[in-house]
Structures are given as C-alpha cells and as structure tokens.
Amino acid sequence: MYAAACMAVWGFLRPSELVGSAKHRDRYLKLRQVKAFSDSGAKQEIQWLSYGQQPMVIEAKLEVTKTTPDGRGRSILYTHPTVVTAIWNWLQLIQVFAGNTKEGLGEYPVFFHPSQATLVNHPKKLHLNELLTTLKSKLAAINLTSPEFILKGKSFRRGGASALAAAGAREGDIQAAGGW
C-alpha cells in the first residue's frame, strides 16, 4: 500500500490512473507500463530478475488519461530514493509471486487485491476503496488522524501539489507536474 500511495502522491495520479474506476475500468496501471532504470537519465533499464540492483529512477507510462483521452498519455519519472525504493520493493514482491518471471504479466495490475497470494490466475486489481480503507487504518494505528482529515481518491493529487508548493515550487512547475 505504501508503494501505491507513493506512486499516487508523487506522480499526481488520478484514482483511475492508479487502480481504475467504475467508469474507466481499463485505465489501471499495468505492469508493462512500469520500468526501472539504474541511471538518473533513465537510459539503462534494469530487468526484473536483477536481484540486488537498486534503481535510481522508476518510470510509469500512463496511456489514456483524463487529459489525454487520445492515448498519448504521459510519462512520470520517480526519482526520490524513498519513493523509488518503495515501488521497486513492491515490483520485486510481484516477481516472487509470479515465480520469478515477467512473461505474460504485462496486462496485470501493478496493485492487486491483497488476498491474492499468487499471480497464477489474473489477479483482481485493487479497488480505490480498499486502498483508502487500508491507508486509513495504517494512519490510525500511528495516530495520524483527526476529525477534519478525510482521505479520498483525489487526496493523492492534492497532496502532491501541496507538498511541492510547501517545498517552494513555482505554480507553473506544479501545474506541469500535475498535467493541469
């Protein structure tokens, strides 16, 4: 769940771009859309079976989005070491579930239902409500809740924009990062 939250916040992802939605069931992030690179220029791709290698960059290539319904999509580069590590660790876990192969997994969801113990059958993709419920319970367990705190699907995009603004980013840079 941490990897999903990292991808959503730092990639300014809409809920449907991460896990799909009732209206856009096929827009969920698929394994073939995520790549890892060993260099900051995102040129040296790391293959999945590269145990012990830690990427510097994770790329998510979105295809059809709200702002690019023609399929041009947009590419998101994750470079913060904590975010990259969270995503990479999740991808490595998927690899273990898949029996150390990437063959035939391209259309599988990056984030699937927690009850899936194996990828032998196409896993049920994670629903937004499941992600939010799990994150809320994790936040409550460490006392990071309050009555005015409401976690929703759009919280990830808003959170990413707020974090950039708090860090002093220019409005134009924030708009570009969010695809606004």
Residue frames as a rotation matrix with the C-alpha (Angstrom) as fourth column:
MET 1
0.563 0.827 0.000 0.00
0.827 -0.563 0.000 0.00
0.000 0.000 -1.000 0.00
TYR 2
0.312 -0.540 -0.782 2.92
0.235 -0.754 0.614 2.31
-0.921 -0.375 -0.108 0.70
ALA 3
-0.727 -0.595 0.342 4.15
0.435 -0.015 0.900 1.90
-0.530 0.804 0.270 -2.88
ALA 4
-0.111 0.784 0.611 0.68
0.959 -0.078 0.274 2.72
0.262 0.616 -0.743 -4.21
ALA 5
0.745 0.369 -0.555 0.47
0.559 -0.800 0.219 5.85
-0.363 -0.474 -0.802 -2.06
CYS 6
-0.133 -0.884 -0.449 3.97
0.206 -0.468 0.859 6.93
-0.969 0.022 0.244 -3.16
MET 7
-0.717 -0.114 0.687 3.13
0.682 0.090 0.726 6.46
-0.145 0.989 0.014 -6.84
ALA 8
0.237 0.927 0.290 -0.16
0.940 -0.294 0.174 8.32
0.246 0.231 -0.941 -6.45
VAL 9
0.708 0.043 -0.705 1.15
0.419 -0.829 0.370 11.31
-0.568 -0.558 -0.605 -4.46
TRP 10
-0.110 -0.882 -0.458 4.48
-0.008 -0.460 0.888 11.87
-0.994 0.101 0.044 -6.19
GLY 11
-0.822 -0.128 0.555 3.04
0.524 0.212 0.825 11.12
-0.223 0.969 -0.107 -9.62
PHE 12
-0.690 0.634 -0.349 -0.05
-0.541 -0.772 -0.332 13.30
-0.480 -0.040 0.876 -9.13
LEU 13
-0.953 0.279 -0.121 -2.13
0.119 0.707 0.697 10.33
0.280 0.650 -0.707 -10.22
ARG 14
-0.190 0.966 0.176 -5.87
-0.938 -0.232 0.259 10.39
0.291 -0.116 0.950 -10.51
PRO 15
-0.064 0.199 0.978 -7.51
-0.651 0.734 -0.192 7.39
-0.756 -0.649 0.082 -8.84
SER 16
0.873 0.477 0.107 -8.44
-0.225 0.587 -0.778 5.88
-0.433 0.655 0.619 -12.22
GLU 17
0.515 -0.756 -0.404 -4.81
-0.670 -0.062 -0.740 6.13
0.534 0.652 -0.538 -13.39
LEU 18
-0.460 -0.696 0.552 -3.66
-0.887 0.333 -0.319 4.06
0.038 -0.636 -0.770 -10.43
VAL 19
-0.833 0.175 0.525 -6.38
-0.078 0.902 -0.425 1.45
-0.548 -0.395 -0.737 -9.88
GLY 20
-0.775 0.595 0.213 -9.07
0.388 0.182 0.904 2.19
0.499 0.783 -0.372 -12.46
SER 21
-0.791 0.609 0.060 -12.63
-0.458 -0.524 -0.718 3.25
-0.406 -0.596 0.693 -11.68
ALA 22
-0.139 0.837 0.530 -16.21
0.295 0.546 -0.784 2.21
-0.945 0.047 -0.323 -12.29
LYS 23
0.738 0.434 -0.517 -16.29
-0.269 -0.514 -0.815 4.46
-0.619 0.740 -0.263 -15.35
HIS 24
0.464 -0.684 -0.563 -12.77
-0.810 -0.070 -0.582 3.63
0.359 0.726 -0.587 -16.58
ARG 25
0.892 0.009 0.452 -12.18
-0.272 0.809 0.520 0.01
-0.361 -0.587 0.724 -15.62
ASP 26
0.759 -0.593 0.268 -9.27
0.643 0.622 -0.446 -0.49
0.098 0.511 0.854 -18.02
ARG 27
0.649 -0.501 0.572 -7.22
-0.185 -0.834 -0.520 2.57
0.738 0.232 -0.634 -17.01
TYR 28
0.936 -0.318 0.152 -5.49
-0.100 0.173 0.980 0.95
-0.338 -0.932 0.130 -14.05
LEU 29
0.248 -0.939 -0.238 -1.69
-0.963 -0.265 0.043 0.96
-0.103 0.218 -0.970 -14.04
LYS 30
0.989 0.092 -0.117 -0.37
-0.119 0.960 -0.254 -2.20
0.088 0.266 0.960 -15.68
LEU 31
0.556 -0.822 0.122 2.98
0.275 0.321 0.906 -3.89
-0.784 -0.470 0.404 -15.10
ARG 32
0.169 -0.513 0.842 4.10
0.984 0.137 -0.114 -3.26
-0.057 0.847 0.528 -18.69
GLN 33
0.689 0.179 0.702 3.77
0.333 -0.939 -0.088 0.47
0.643 0.295 -0.706 -18.03
VAL 34
0.896 -0.376 0.235 6.37
-0.396 -0.440 0.806 0.50
-0.200 -0.815 -0.543 -15.23
LYS 35
0.608 -0.781 -0.144 10.14
0.404 0.461 -0.790 0.32
0.684 0.422 0.596 -15.78
ALA 36
0.856 -0.436 -0.279 13.17
0.161 -0.288 0.944 0.73
-0.492 -0.853 -0.176 -13.57
PHE 37
0.719 -0.653 0.239 16.47
0.127 -0.215 -0.968 2.39
0.684 0.726 -0.072 -14.54
SER 38
0.459 -0.649 -0.607 19.92
0.888 0.313 0.337 2.25
-0.029 -0.694 0.720 -12.95
ASP 39
-0.678 -0.725 0.121 20.90
0.733 -0.680 0.037 5.75
0.055 0.114 0.992 -14.08
SER 40
-0.380 0.521 -0.765 19.40
0.324 -0.700 -0.637 9.17
-0.867 -0.489 0.097 -13.43
GLY 41
-0.688 0.084 -0.721 18.93
-0.621 -0.580 0.526 9.75
-0.374 0.810 0.452 -17.17
ALA 42
0.217 0.826 0.520 16.51
-0.401 0.562 -0.724 6.78
-0.890 -0.052 0.453 -17.38
LYS 43
0.243 -0.218 -0.945 18.53
-0.962 0.067 -0.263 5.11
0.121 0.974 -0.193 -20.16
GLN 44
-0.709 -0.573 -0.411 19.84
-0.492 0.820 -0.293 1.88
0.505 -0.005 -0.863 -18.53
GLU 45
0.337 0.937 0.096 16.80
-0.781 0.221 0.584 -0.27
0.526 -0.272 0.806 -17.85
ILE 46
-0.717 -0.435 0.545 17.04
-0.677 0.621 -0.394 -2.81
-0.167 -0.652 -0.740 -15.03
GLN 47
-0.338 0.585 -0.737 15.39
-0.312 0.669 0.674 -6.11
0.888 0.458 -0.044 -15.82
TRP 48
0.531 0.707 0.467 13.05
-0.678 0.024 0.735 -7.54
0.509 -0.706 0.492 -13.22
LEU 49
0.900 -0.150 -0.409 15.21
0.281 0.917 0.282 -10.52
0.333 -0.369 0.868 -12.43
SER 50
-0.008 -0.939 0.344 18.08
0.136 -0.342 -0.930 -8.26
0.991 0.039 0.130 -11.32
TYR 51
0.826 0.262 -0.499 18.19
0.491 0.101 0.865 -9.06
0.277 -0.960 -0.045 -7.63
GLY 52
0.154 -0.794 -0.588 20.48
0.889 -0.149 0.434 -6.78
-0.432 -0.589 0.683 -5.65
GLN 53
-0.711 -0.348 0.611 20.26
0.612 -0.734 0.294 -3.89
0.347 0.583 0.735 -8.10
GLN 54
-0.067 0.665 -0.744 18.63
0.710 -0.492 -0.504 -0.73
-0.701 -0.562 -0.439 -6.82
PRO 55
0.078 0.130 0.988 17.22
0.924 -0.381 -0.022 1.60
0.374 0.915 -0.150 -9.47
MET 56
-0.850 -0.333 -0.408 17.71
0.445 -0.869 -0.216 5.36
-0.283 -0.365 0.887 -9.42
VAL 57
-0.665 0.643 -0.381 14.57
-0.725 -0.677 0.123 6.04
-0.179 0.358 0.916 -11.44
ILE 58
-0.557 0.634 0.537 11.18
0.559 0.764 -0.323 4.36
-0.615 0.120 -0.780 -11.83
GLU 59
-0.888 0.293 -0.354 9.11
-0.454 -0.680 0.576 5.34
-0.072 0.672 0.737 -14.85
ALA 60
-0.331 0.866 0.374 5.35
0.474 0.495 -0.728 4.94
-0.816 -0.064 -0.574 -15.18
LYS 61
-0.994 0.029 -0.106 4.00
-0.107 -0.459 0.882 5.48
-0.023 0.888 0.459 -18.69
LEU 62
-0.278 0.960 0.018 0.35
0.040 0.030 -0.999 6.38
-0.960 -0.277 -0.047 -18.48
GLU 63
-0.781 0.050 0.623 -1.60
0.615 0.235 0.753 5.75
-0.109 0.971 -0.215 -21.66
VAL 64
-0.166 0.807 0.566 -5.18
0.410 -0.465 0.784 7.03
0.897 0.363 -0.254 -21.71
THR 65
-0.745 -0.036 -0.667 -5.84
0.646 -0.292 -0.705 9.68
-0.169 -0.956 0.241 -19.07
LYS 66
0.271 0.884 -0.380 -8.49
0.729 -0.446 -0.518 12.31
-0.628 -0.137 -0.766 -18.43
THR 67
0.387 -0.177 -0.905 -6.35
-0.301 -0.952 0.057 14.96
-0.871 0.250 -0.422 -20.12
THR 68
-0.543 -0.558 -0.627 -5.05
-0.793 0.095 0.602 12.67
-0.276 0.824 -0.494 -22.88
PRO 69
0.251 0.752 0.609 -8.02
-0.422 0.652 -0.631 10.54
-0.871 -0.099 0.481 -23.99
ASP 70
0.692 -0.028 -0.722 -6.34
-0.717 0.097 -0.690 10.03
0.089 0.995 0.047 -27.38
GLY 71
0.953 -0.293 -0.072 -3.86
0.300 0.945 0.132 7.60
0.029 -0.147 0.989 -25.79
ARG 72
0.374 -0.862 0.344 -0.78
-0.132 -0.416 -0.900 9.86
0.918 0.291 -0.269 -25.86
GLY 73
0.724 0.000 -0.690 -0.66
0.630 0.407 0.661 9.63
0.281 -0.913 0.295 -22.08
ARG 74
0.608 -0.621 0.494 2.23
-0.619 -0.761 -0.194 10.98
0.497 -0.188 -0.847 -20.09
SER 75
0.244 -0.641 -0.728 5.38
0.448 0.740 -0.502 9.62
0.860 -0.204 0.468 -18.60
ILE 76
0.852 0.031 0.523 6.15
-0.431 -0.527 0.732 10.07
0.298 -0.849 -0.436 -14.90
LEU 77
0.029 -0.908 -0.418 9.67
0.143 0.418 -0.897 9.72
0.989 -0.034 0.141 -13.56
TYR 78
0.978 0.200 0.061 10.04
-0.051 -0.053 0.997 8.91
0.202 -0.978 -0.042 -9.87
THR 79
0.240 -0.971 0.024 13.50
0.045 -0.014 -0.999 9.88
0.970 0.240 0.040 -8.61
HIS 80
0.221 -0.158 0.962 13.23
-0.917 -0.369 0.149 10.35
0.332 -0.916 -0.227 -4.85
PRO 81
-0.673 -0.635 -0.379 15.15
-0.508 0.770 -0.386 7.45
0.537 -0.067 -0.841 -3.24
THR 82
-0.750 0.441 0.493 12.40
-0.343 0.379 -0.860 6.62
-0.566 -0.814 -0.133 -0.72
VAL 83
0.297 0.906 -0.302 9.72
-0.732 0.013 -0.681 6.52
-0.613 0.423 0.667 -3.41
VAL 84
0.090 -0.358 -0.929 11.90
-0.875 0.417 -0.245 4.54
0.476 0.835 -0.276 -5.83
THR 85
-0.879 -0.472 0.070 12.72
-0.435 0.732 -0.524 2.00
0.196 -0.491 -0.849 -3.11
ALA 86
-0.380 0.821 0.425 9.06
-0.448 0.239 -0.862 1.56
-0.809 -0.518 0.277 -2.14
ILE 87
0.523 0.599 -0.607 7.99
-0.806 0.117 -0.580 0.96
-0.276 0.792 0.544 -5.75
TRP 88
-0.154 -0.684 -0.713 10.97
-0.797 0.513 -0.320 -1.29
0.584 0.519 -0.624 -6.54
ASN 89
-0.869 -0.150 0.472 10.38
-0.447 0.649 -0.616 -3.42
-0.213 -0.746 -0.631 -3.43
TRP 90
0.088 0.973 0.212 6.76
-0.526 0.226 -0.820 -3.89
-0.846 -0.039 0.532 -4.47
LEU 91
0.494 0.052 -0.868 7.80
-0.858 0.194 -0.476 -4.87
0.143 0.980 0.141 -8.01
GLN 92
-0.597 -0.766 -0.237 10.26
-0.673 0.639 -0.372 -7.38
0.437 -0.062 -0.898 -6.58
LEU 93
-0.600 0.477 0.642 7.47
-0.413 0.503 -0.759 -8.86
-0.685 -0.721 -0.105 -4.42
ILE 94
0.511 0.774 -0.373 5.29
-0.710 0.136 -0.691 -9.24
-0.484 0.618 0.619 -7.51
GLN 95
0.019 -0.617 -0.787 8.19
-0.872 0.375 -0.315 -11.04
0.490 0.692 -0.530 -9.16
VAL 96
-0.878 -0.314 0.361 8.29
-0.468 0.719 -0.513 -13.54
-0.099 -0.620 -0.778 -6.30
PHE 97
-0.078 0.942 0.326 4.51
-0.440 0.261 -0.859 -14.09
-0.895 -0.210 0.394 -6.57
ALA 98
0.621 0.336 -0.708 4.94
-0.761 0.043 -0.647 -14.65
-0.187 0.941 0.283 -10.31
GLY 99
0.822 -0.351 0.448 7.57
0.287 0.935 0.207 -17.33
-0.492 -0.041 0.870 -9.83
ASN 100
-0.020 -0.920 -0.392 10.48
0.052 -0.393 0.918 -15.10
-0.998 -0.002 0.056 -10.90
THR 101
-0.568 -0.118 0.815 9.20
0.806 0.123 0.579 -14.45
-0.168 0.985 0.026 -14.37
LYS 102
-0.563 0.404 -0.721 7.76
-0.255 -0.915 -0.314 -11.44
-0.786 0.007 0.618 -16.14
GLU 103
-0.990 0.139 -0.026 6.41
0.025 0.357 0.934 -13.49
0.139 0.924 -0.357 -19.03
GLY 104
-0.419 0.908 -0.006 2.76
0.576 0.271 0.771 -12.81
0.702 0.319 -0.637 -19.71
LEU 105
-0.221 0.310 -0.925 2.36
0.936 -0.197 -0.290 -10.32
-0.272 -0.930 -0.247 -16.87
GLY 106
-0.867 -0.319 0.383 2.14
0.448 -0.835 0.319 -7.13
0.218 0.448 0.867 -18.96
GLU 107
-0.286 0.852 0.438 -1.58
-0.069 -0.474 0.878 -6.57
0.956 0.220 0.194 -18.52
TYR 108
0.040 0.271 -0.962 -1.59
0.891 0.425 0.157 -7.47
0.452 -0.863 -0.225 -14.82
PRO 109
0.819 0.274 0.503 -2.34
0.048 -0.908 0.417 -4.61
0.571 -0.318 -0.757 -12.43
VAL 110
-0.301 -0.926 0.227 0.61
-0.143 -0.192 -0.971 -3.14
0.943 -0.325 -0.075 -10.56
PHE 111
-0.817 0.111 0.566 -1.56
-0.576 -0.089 -0.813 -3.03
-0.040 -0.990 0.136 -7.45
PHE 112
-0.364 0.673 -0.644 -3.79
-0.168 0.633 0.756 -6.02
0.916 0.383 -0.117 -6.94
HIS 113
0.599 0.746 0.291 -6.15
-0.460 0.022 0.888 -7.25
0.656 -0.665 0.356 -4.27
PRO 114
-0.112 -0.730 0.674 -4.30
-0.980 -0.029 -0.194 -8.05
0.162 -0.683 -0.712 -1.02
SER 115
0.424 0.325 0.845 -5.84
-0.571 0.820 -0.029 -11.53
-0.702 -0.471 0.534 -0.80
GLN 116
0.896 -0.156 -0.415 -4.02
-0.310 0.449 -0.838 -12.54
0.317 0.880 0.354 -3.98
ALA 117
0.574 -0.714 0.402 -1.19
-0.300 0.274 0.914 -14.82
-0.762 -0.645 -0.057 -2.86
THR 118
-0.363 -0.672 0.645 -0.14
0.449 0.481 0.753 -15.82
-0.816 0.563 0.127 -6.35
LEU 119
-0.194 0.252 -0.948 -0.30
-0.699 -0.713 -0.046 -14.43
-0.688 0.654 0.315 -9.84
VAL 120
-0.798 -0.097 0.595 -1.09
0.231 0.862 0.451 -17.80
-0.557 0.497 -0.665 -11.41
ASN 121
0.045 0.856 0.515 -4.52
0.999 -0.040 -0.021 -16.50
0.002 0.516 -0.857 -12.33
HIS 122
-0.350 -0.143 0.926 -5.04
0.373 -0.928 -0.002 -12.91
0.859 0.345 0.378 -13.37
PRO 123
-0.707 0.035 -0.706 -5.21
0.703 -0.080 -0.707 -11.07
-0.081 -0.996 0.031 -10.03
LYS 124
0.445 0.887 0.124 -8.14
0.865 -0.461 0.196 -8.92
0.231 0.020 -0.973 -9.08
LYS 125
-0.372 -0.616 0.695 -7.00
0.404 -0.781 -0.476 -5.33
0.836 0.103 0.539 -9.27
LEU 126
-0.673 0.039 -0.739 -7.10
0.712 -0.238 -0.661 -3.29
-0.201 -0.971 0.132 -6.12
HIS 127
0.264 0.807 0.528 -10.14
0.777 -0.502 0.378 -1.05
0.571 0.311 -0.760 -5.78
LEU 128
-0.304 -0.377 0.875 -9.77
-0.041 -0.912 -0.407 2.52
0.952 -0.160 0.262 -4.61
ASN 129
0.571 0.598 0.563 -11.95
-0.588 -0.181 0.788 1.91
0.573 -0.781 0.248 -1.53
GLU 130
0.857 -0.319 -0.404 -9.70
0.461 0.825 0.327 -0.98
0.230 -0.466 0.854 -0.46
LEU 131
-0.139 -0.954 0.266 -6.61
0.690 -0.286 -0.665 1.19
0.710 0.091 0.698 -0.84
LEU 132
-0.182 0.123 0.975 -8.16
-0.369 -0.928 0.048 4.09
0.911 -0.352 0.215 1.10
THR 133
0.839 0.534 0.103 -9.50
-0.320 0.330 0.888 1.83
0.441 -0.778 0.448 3.86
THR 134
0.583 -0.696 -0.419 -6.11
0.756 0.654 -0.035 0.20
0.299 -0.296 0.907 4.33
LEU 135
-0.364 -0.751 0.550 -4.27
0.462 -0.659 -0.594 3.52
0.809 0.038 0.587 4.35
LYS 136
0.201 0.523 0.828 -6.75
-0.520 -0.659 0.542 5.00
0.830 -0.540 0.140 6.84
SER 137
0.964 0.175 -0.199 -6.27
0.051 0.615 0.787 2.06
0.260 -0.769 0.584 9.21
LYS 138
0.185 -0.971 -0.155 -2.47
0.888 0.232 -0.397 2.34
0.421 -0.064 0.905 8.94
LEU 139
-0.376 -0.273 0.886 -2.64
0.033 -0.959 -0.282 6.08
0.926 -0.076 0.369 9.67
ALA 140
0.579 0.664 0.473 -4.96
-0.497 -0.172 0.850 5.48
0.646 -0.728 0.230 12.62
ALA 141
0.774 -0.321 -0.545 -2.55
0.526 0.805 0.273 2.87
0.351 -0.498 0.793 14.01
ILE 142
-0.326 -0.933 -0.153 0.13
0.907 -0.264 -0.327 5.55
0.265 -0.245 0.932 14.30
ASN 143
0.096 0.518 -0.850 -2.30
0.783 -0.567 -0.257 8.26
-0.615 -0.640 -0.460 15.48
LEU 144
-0.916 -0.348 -0.201 -2.22
0.139 -0.743 0.654 10.30
-0.377 0.571 0.729 12.27
THR 145
-0.371 0.862 0.345 -5.92
0.759 0.067 0.647 11.03
0.535 0.502 -0.680 12.14
SER 146
-0.904 0.248 -0.348 -8.22
0.062 -0.729 -0.682 13.84
-0.423 -0.638 0.643 13.12
PRO 147
-0.030 0.988 0.153 -11.92
0.482 0.148 -0.863 14.61
-0.875 0.048 -0.481 12.60
GLU 148
0.518 0.256 -0.816 -11.14
-0.431 -0.746 -0.507 17.09
-0.739 0.614 -0.276 9.82
PHE 149
-0.574 -0.781 -0.248 -8.85
-0.668 0.271 0.693 14.66
-0.474 0.563 -0.677 7.99
ILE 150
0.565 0.750 0.345 -10.70
-0.284 0.569 -0.772 12.93
-0.775 0.338 0.534 5.17
LEU 151
-0.607 -0.793 0.051 -8.76
-0.310 0.295 0.904 10.67
-0.732 0.533 -0.425 2.83
LYS 152
0.622 0.782 0.040 -10.28
-0.183 0.194 -0.964 10.43
-0.761 0.592 0.264 -0.63
GLY 153
0.519 -0.383 0.765 -9.07
0.786 0.565 -0.251 9.39
-0.336 0.731 0.594 -4.06
LYS 154
0.676 -0.224 0.702 -8.20
0.351 -0.740 -0.574 12.96
0.648 0.635 -0.421 -5.01
SER 155
0.941 -0.338 -0.020 -6.16
-0.113 -0.370 0.922 13.36
-0.319 -0.866 -0.386 -1.83
PHE 156
0.323 -0.871 0.371 -3.13
0.741 0.476 0.474 11.94
-0.589 0.122 0.799 -3.62
ARG 157
0.092 -0.241 0.966 -3.07
0.854 -0.481 -0.201 14.56
0.513 0.843 0.161 -6.41
ARG 158
0.791 0.265 0.552 -3.86
-0.008 -0.897 0.441 17.35
0.612 -0.353 -0.707 -3.97
GLY 159
0.871 -0.488 -0.063 -1.23
0.159 0.158 0.975 16.07
-0.465 -0.858 0.215 -1.56
GLY 160
0.120 -0.845 0.521 1.44
0.968 0.216 0.128 16.00
-0.221 0.489 0.844 -4.24
ALA 161
0.209 0.032 0.977 0.60
0.539 -0.838 -0.088 19.55
0.816 0.545 -0.192 -5.31
SER 162
0.946 0.184 0.266 0.55
-0.116 -0.574 0.811 20.75
0.302 -0.798 -0.522 -1.69
ALA 163
0.638 -0.768 -0.054 3.91
0.533 0.390 0.751 19.11
-0.555 -0.508 0.658 -0.98
LEU 164
-0.069 -0.661 0.747 5.50
0.970 -0.219 -0.104 20.82
0.232 0.718 0.656 -3.99
ALA 165
0.471 0.310 0.826 4.01
0.194 -0.950 0.246 24.17
0.861 0.044 -0.507 -3.01
ALA 166
0.996 -0.089 -0.010 5.27
-0.003 -0.143 0.990 23.76
-0.089 -0.986 -0.143 0.58
ALA 167
0.325 -0.933 0.156 8.73
0.786 0.358 0.504 23.00
-0.526 -0.042 0.850 -0.81
GLY 168
-0.018 -0.308 -0.951 8.69
-0.054 -0.950 0.308 26.30
-0.998 0.056 0.000 -2.71
ALA 169
-0.567 -0.153 0.809 7.96
0.731 0.359 0.580 25.05
-0.379 0.921 -0.092 -6.24
ARG 170
-0.869 0.254 -0.425 6.66
-0.385 -0.886 0.258 27.58
-0.311 0.388 0.868 -8.72
GLU 171
0.016 0.988 0.156 2.99
-0.455 0.146 -0.878 27.41
-0.890 -0.057 0.452 -9.67
GLY 172
0.397 0.091 -0.913 3.85
-0.918 0.063 -0.392 26.64
0.022 0.994 0.108 -13.31
ASP 173
-0.640 -0.696 -0.325 6.06
-0.653 0.716 -0.246 23.72
0.404 0.055 -0.913 -12.27
ILE 174
-0.694 0.482 0.535 3.30
-0.252 0.534 -0.807 22.33
-0.675 -0.695 -0.249 -10.06
GLN 175
0.350 0.865 -0.358 0.81
-0.655 -0.047 -0.754 22.64
-0.670 0.499 0.550 -12.93
ALA 176
0.066 -0.415 -0.907 3.20
-0.921 0.325 -0.216 20.86
0.385 0.850 -0.361 -15.30
ALA 177
-0.883 -0.442 0.158 3.80
-0.465 0.779 -0.420 18.05
0.062 -0.444 -0.894 -12.81
GLY 178
-0.500 0.777 0.383 0.08
-0.084 0.396 -0.914 17.51
-0.862 -0.489 -0.133 -12.38
GLY 179
-0.788 0.173 0.591 -0.78
0.613 0.311 0.727 17.82
-0.058 0.935 -0.351 -16.05
TRP 180
0.178 0.871 -0.458 -3.01
0.725 -0.431 -0.538 20.85
-0.665 -0.236 -0.708 -15.43
